[in-house]
Amino acid sequence: RSAITHAALSPDGTRVAYTSFESGSAQIWLRNVDGSSPMQLTRTVRPAFWPIWAPDGRSIVFGSQSSGVPELWKISSTGGEPVRLAQSVGMRCDWSHVSNQLVCSDGGRTLAILDAETGKLIRSIPWPNSSAALPCWSPDGRQFSALRSPIGAGSSIWIIDAATGQARETVRFKQPFPMLFRASWTSDGDFLVVNRNELTSHVTLFENL
């Protein structure tokens, strides 16, 4: 069985987009949530990772790299040729279901908010000392979460105002708290859920944000 990673549920909850090595390289695949009807969506020369769905489910944005430069590509969820959306803004993104904007992390220097249709940069937010910020939009599209894990210091979760770029620390861990992937929001926006990884993986819920 080939390795599978970076799964993303479609907005209507019927399909999953994910990265699979089944074809011999990392490509984006789709299948129904019951496991049926697998379909290879991308057939790119370079590996494809981190698929995210458009709010209407009609397209998917994914990340890749060209000569070490991160790129974002967009493709119809029914297949076809992908179109490059942006460069040098990272390839780990989230798509707001309210404002039709992307928020991306470049892996340790900057958070970027982009227009999801054109790839145009709307706002750049300095975000140093974080190897994987993994931003995630709140349900109302007004703010997003981001992780910060500086070397030699405790990990923390921050919430950033999308309109102003102002950030506030909402959770700080005194002891090591290795987090996997993003701090996701519950549908009411009242809680954040993170995956804590030590010897085993634990899902942790935070309230009173």
Buried (B, 14 or more C-beta within 10 A) or exposed (E): EEEBEBEBEBBEEEBBBBBBBBEEBBBBBBBEEEEEEEEEBBEBEBBBBBBBBBBEBEBBBBBBBEEEEBBBBBBBBEEEEBEEBBBEBBBBBBBBBEBBBBBBBBBBBBBBBBBBEEBEBBBBBEBEEBEBBBBBBBBBBBBBBBBBBEEEEBBBBBBBEBEEBEBEEBBEBEEEBEBBBBBBBEEEEEBBBBBBEEEEEEEEEBEEB
